[in-house]
Amino acid sequence: VKVWFQNRRTKYKRQKLEEEGPESQQKKKGSHHVNRWRLATKQSSPEDIDVTSED
């Protein structure tokens, strides 16, 4: 009986994550850290380095 409830909870959590969609999962994972890093370093877009340039 205990295993049945564990399996049921796991199935429910998995279905809930699938309903949210993969876009929202990736957004939750990375964007928060990137935004905090940008604020901490106070970077602005004109100062960005172009790594594709062959100078």
N, C-alpha and C positions, 0 to 999 in steps of 0.2 A: 504494500500500500504506500509506503514512504517513497519508493522509487517511482511509482505511478504519478504522485504529486510533483516530484522533481522533474520528471519528463514533461508533465503538463505545463509547469512554469517555464521551462526552457523553450518549449514549442511556442508558448504565448509571447515570450520576449523576442524570439526570432521572427515571428510573424509581424510583430509591432515594428521592428527595425526595417523589415522589408517594405512595409506600408509607408514609412517615412521616406524611403528612397535613398539611393546611394549619394545623391547630390548633397542632401542635408548632413549625411554622416561625414563626408569629406570636409564640408564647410565647418562643422563643429571641431574637427581634429586640428586643422592647420591655421585657420584665419586668426584665431585669438592670439597665438604665439607670434605670428608675423606682425600683427598690429601693435602688440606690446613692444616688439623689437624696434619697429619704426619710431614709436614714441620715445623709447629709451635713447636711441641714437640720433633722434631729431633729423632724420634724413628727409631731404626734399627731392622731388623728381628732377630738377635741372642739374643736380650734382651727380646723378647716376652715371656709372661708368658703362660705356659701350664695349662689351666683351667681344662682339663680332667684328669690330674694326680691325683692319690689318695694317695699322700704322707702324 
